[in-house]
Amino acid sequence: FSFSGSGQNMAMGFVILKDWAERAAAGSDATSVGNKITGALMGTVRDGFALAINPPPIMELGNDSGFGFYLQDRNNSGHEALLAKRNELIAKMRQNPEMFNGSNVRASDLEDAPQLRVEINRELAAANGVSFSSIRTVLGNAIGSNYVNDFPNNGRLQRVIVQAQPQSRMQPEDILSLTVPATDGTLIPLSSFASVKWEKGMEQSVRFNGYPAMQVTGAPAAGKSTGEAMAEVQRMVDELGGGYSLEWAGQSREEAKGSSQTVMLYCFAALAVFLVLAALYESWSIPFSVLLVVPLGILGVAIGALVRSYSNDIYFTIGMITVMGLSAKNAILIIEFAKDLQAHGKTALASALEAAHLRFRPILMTSFAFILGVVPMYIATGASSASQRAIGTAVFWGMLVGTLLSVFLVPLFYVWIMSIRNLFGGNKPRSAKEAAADAGLIN
């Protein structure tokens, strides 16, 4: 048994790792341990291919980590042609160590294996009075097995199974020595009308979406994301030509579908922030002065990814969306005061400058408290540390750069948006006398 299928040339075992506290030394993470086992197996297994794989991050989405896909033969060129293209693709992937971990790139189907072909001469069989159904029954019972019935034995019900003795079915000559009953009851040797020969044939026939297909799995090289590796695989398959295409499988299929939704996800996040701000300020223009801060946080996230050589994966997406909300929070602290000051008769510029002065210390206090709070994630080690470092890096740098820039740029954004609103006929700021009248201080 194996994840690829069941066959006499397949086997699989499960290795349970010790608790992380007992293997916290460098190079003892699951990936490193798997690579060491794979290296050892490669040097000791002479007539086979063996490797160690890690379970998938999301259960039921594939059988291991990394990426997986089906290479499809859409022109129905045949098994041999598809096999050749698959091997060609795997060879190209293994020759690109900068993008792929070569030891983990492999075919995930049952490989073709030696098979014994029994060729029946039907004319000779008929001449000997042997029916084809009798030949099939004899071969099935002798080589395989056949359940007959049950019988009681010492108070237990046991099965009766018919099968040839092992020593009578070990060699091709043993099969030809089997006898088949003719219509008159005589036993005719199978060698009278049959011959056998060895050949290499399919152990498994796989189809994906109705097309002949073969599954390939692999893992990206160190420092590369699965998204980058998948893009390179797509390019290689496109170069194959001849009607061959790929379909992603398991977790990779979900990742491929989700990658096209990233921009939409960012847009919906920005839209949610905008609608909340519009309800808060009862204005459609002021929220734009808050949203203009979001690119500052994203700039910080990009700097963090560049400094630590991280890729734009799902963890960075989570961190970036978090930074979008936190950056907006800093802008809200300034614009809320600026809006109130302008409502009491001050100009937009004077209101923005005074609001920035009043909220300078609270912004730095709250922002740096949060930044210091994610430092443990930034330098995390141990189990699940990779995801923690990715999220921590995105939030740390996004908040650091966003906070330092927003203190100076938010007043500018507010004045700019107010000027545009007034230019297009928006509400002009009230005078001090009008504000006092609204407050009930004068008649």
N, C-alpha and C positions, 0 to 999 in steps of 0.2 A: 504493500500500500504506500502511496505517496500523494501529495497534493496534485501531482500531475496525472494520476490515475493508478490503476492496479495492474501489475504485471510481474512476471517472474524475474525481470531485470530491474526492479525498483525496490527501494527500501527507505525507511525514514525512522529517525529517533528524535526524542525530545530531551533537551538539556535544560535543567532548571538552575539558574544562577543563584548564588548566595545573595543574602541581603546586601544592599549597597554599602552599609556601614562596615561590612566585612571585606569589601573589595574596593575601598575608596582610593586605592593607589592609582597613579597615572597609568593609563592603558588598560584599565580593568572595566571600562564601560562595555555595554552589550555589543556595540559595533566593533570595538577593538578585539574583544574576546572572539567574536564571530570570524573576524579576519584571520586571527591566529589559528583557529580551528580549521578554517578553509585552507590556509597554507600548509598545515600539517597533513590534511587529507590529500591534497594534491600530490604530495611527495610519497605517499604510502599506498594509495589505491592504484594498482597497476592497470587493471582491465576495466576501469570505470571512471566515472566523473562524480565527485562528491564535494559538497560545500555546506557551509552553515549559513542560515538565513535568520533574520530577526522577524518576530511577528509584526503584523501591520499595526500602525498607530490606532486605526479605527477598526474594530472587530467587524467581521463579515464583509469587509471591503478589500478583497484580495487575500493572499496567503503570506505575504511578507512585505517589508518596507520597500521604499523605492518606487519604481513605476512599472507598469505592465501594459501590454497591448497585444492585439491580434493582427498579424500580417495576413491580409486577405488577397485571394486570387480571384479578381473580378472577371477575368477573361477565361477562367476555367482552363488554364494551361496544363494542368495535370500535377500529380503529386510530386514527381521528380523535379519539375521546374520550380514549384513552390518551395520545396526543400532546398534547392540550390540558392534561391533568392534569400531565404531565411538565413542560411549559413553565410552568405555574402554580407548580409546586413550585420549579423553578429560579429563577423570578422572586422568590419569597418568600425563598429562601436568599440571593440577591444583595442583597436589601433589608435584610439583617441583618448589617452589617459587624462588629458586636461579636462575632459567633460564627463567621462564615465569611469566608474570603478570596474575595471576589466574583469576581475575575478567574480563579480556578481552579475555580469551580463551572460545570460544563458537562455536556452530554449526550455519552456516549461511544459512541453508535451512529452508523451512517451516516444522515445526514439524508435526508429525502425530496428527490428531485431531479426535474427535468423529464424526462419520458419521451415517446417518440413511440409512439402507439397506432395499430396497423394493424387496421382493422375489415374483416373479410371477409364479403361477402354470399354465403353458401353456395349460395343458390338460383341466383343469376346465374352463379356459378362452375360449378355443375353443368350449367346450361344451355349453357355454352360448352365443356363437356367437360373441365373442369380439376378434378383431384382435389385434396383438401386436403393430401395428403402431398406433391404436387408443389409446391404453394405454400410449404409449410414448407421443402422442400429448397432452393428458389430463394432464399428470404429468408436461410436459414442460410448458404448458400454465398456469396451476394453481400455481405451486410452483415458476417457473421462470416468464417469461412473453413472449408475442408474439406480434410483431408489425403487425398491420392489414393494415391500410392505413392512409391517411391524410384527414382532412376535414377543410373547411374554418370556422373560428369563429371570428366575429367582425373584419374582415379584416386581420386576421392572419391565417396562415396555421398551424394547430396543428395535432399531431399524435394521432392515436387510438391504444392503447396498452391494450391487454387482460391479466388480472391476477386476481387470487382469492383475496378476501379481506384479510387483515392481520389476522383477528380473525378466518378465515377459514383455515389457514395453519400454525398455531402456534404449534400444538401438533401432535404426530404420529397418534392419532386417527382421526384427521382432514383429514389426507391424505387418510385413509381407507374409509372415508365418501364420497370421491369424486365418481362421477358416470361416467361410460364410456358407450357411445352408442354402442349397438349391431348392427348386420347387419340388423335386422328388425326394428330398430329405438328405441327400448326400452332402458332405462337407467339402467345399472347394477352397483351396488355399487362395488367399488374396493375391499372391504373386502370379497366379494364372492369368489375371486380366488387369493388374495394376502395377504401377511403378512409383518410386518415391525419389525426391531430390530436394536438396537444400536450396533455399533462396532467401533473400532479404526482403521483408515486407512490412507494411504498416501494422503497428500495434494499436493504433488509435486513429480514428477519423473524426476530425474536429471541423465544425462549421460555425460561423458567426454571422448572424443576419442572413443566413441562407448561402453564404459563400464559403468555399473551402478556405480554411485558415489555420495558422500555427501561432501559438502564443510565445511571446518573448518577454522576459522580465529583466530588470537591471536596477542599478543604483547610480546616482550621480557621484562624481568625484568629490573629494573633500573641498569645501568652499563653494560648491555649486549647488543650486537649488534644483528640485525636481522640475520646476517650470522651465528652467534653462535647458535641462537635459531633454525634456519632452519636446521643446522647440527644435533641438538639434536632431532628435529622432525623426520628427516630421520632415525635416529637410532631407535627411538621408533616404527616407522612404519615397519621397517625391522624385529623387534622382534615380530610383530603381526603374521607373517607367514600366511599360509592358502591362499596364492594367493592375498593378499592385498598389494597394492602399492599406491604411491602418485604421483600426478602431481601438480607442483606449478602453481599458478594462479596470474594474475594481475602483480603488481610490483615485487612480489617475483619470478615470472617466469623470468622476465628480470634480476633480481639480480642473480638468479641461473645460467642463461646463461652467464652473464657478469663476474661472479666470476672465471670461468674457463679461462677467457681471460686476467686476471690481469698480469700474468707472460709475456704473449705476449705483453701486453701494455708496460710494463717496457722495454722489449727487443727492441721494436720499438723506444721508446724514446731514449734509449742508442744508437741505430743505427743511428738515426737522428743526435744526437750530434757528433757521430764519423764521419759521412760523411761530416758534415759542417767543422769539424776540419781538416779532410784530405784535403779538398779543400783549407782551409786557409793556412796550412803549406806545401801543396804540398808534403805530405809524408804520408805513411801508418803506420809508426811506432810511430811518435811523438804523434798522438792523444791518443795512449794507456796511455801515461804518464798523460794525462788529465783525462781520464776515470777512472784511478785508484783512483782519488779523490772522485768519486761518492759514494763508500761504506762508506766514512767518514761522508758524509751528511746523508746517510741512518742510520748510527749508531746513529747520533744525533736525528733523528726522532724516532728511537726505544727507546732511553732514555726518550724523551718527552712523548711518549705513556705510558712508565712505571711510570714516575713521576706523571702524572695526571690520571693514570688508564683509559686511553682511548683505544678503540678497533680499529682494522685496518679496518675502514669503507671507504666509497667512498671519504670522505673529507680528510682522511689521504692519500689516494692514490693521490689526487690532490696536496696536500702539498708535498708529496714525489717526485713527478715528477718535481715540481717547484724547490725543493732543488737540484735535479740532475743538472738542468741547472745553478743554482746559484753557486753550488760548482765548476762546470766546469769553470765558469767565473773567479773565483779566481785563478785557476790553469793556465788559459790562460795568466793572467797578468804576472805571473812569467816565464812561458815557452816561451812566445813570446820574452822576453828580453834575456833569456838564449840561445835561438836559434840564435839570432842576434850576441850575444857575441861570441858564438862558431864559427860562420861563419867568425869572424874576427881573428881566430887563437887561441882562448883560449880553454883549455880543457873543457870537459863536466862538471867536478866537479867545476872548478873555475867559469865557466859561470853560473851554477845553483846557487852557493853561492852568487855571486855578484848580480844576478837577484833578488834573494830573499831579499837581503839587500836593493836594490833600490826600490822594490815594496812593502816593508813591510808596510809602512805608508799608501799608497793608498789603499791597500787591507783592512786594519783595518778600515779606514775611510768609504769606500763604504759599507763594510759588516755591520759594526755596525750602520750605518745610516739606512740600510735596516732592521736590527734586531729591532731597536727602532721603526721603522715605523710599524711593525706588532704587537707591544705591545698592542695597542687598540683592536686588534682582539684577542690577547691572554687572555685579561681580559674582553671581551665583555659581556654585560648583555642586557636583553630585548629581543625583537622579533628577531628570527633567530640567537640568540647568540650561540646556540649549534654548528652550522656549522662553525661560525666564530672562536670560540675557538678551534675547532678541526684543522682547517686549520692553524690558528695562532700558535698553539702549534707545529705542524709539522715543519713549516717554521722557527719558533724562535729557537727551539732546533737543528734542522738540520743545520741552518746557524751558530749558535754559536759553536757547536762542530766541524763542518766542517771547519770553518775559523781558529779556534785555532790549529787544527791538520794539516791543509793543508799548513800553513806557514812553518812548519818544515818538512813535508813529501813530498811536491811537488818536492823540489830539489832532494831528494833521488829517487823519482820515475823517474825523468828525467835522472839522471845519470844511473839508472838501465836499462831503455829502450835503451839509447844510447849504453850502453855496450853490450846489447843483439843484437842490430842492427849491431854493428861492429863485433861481434862474428860470425854472420851469413853472413858476407860479405857485409854489408851495406856501404853507403858512409862514408868515414872517414872525419873528420873535416879538413878544409883547413888550411894551414899555414898562418902566418901573411903576408908573401910575396905574396902568391897567392891571398889573399883577397885584398891586396892593388893593385895588378895588375888588378883584376876584377873591382875595383873602379876607374881605370884609373889614379892612382897616380904615377905608375912607368911603364916603358916599359918592 
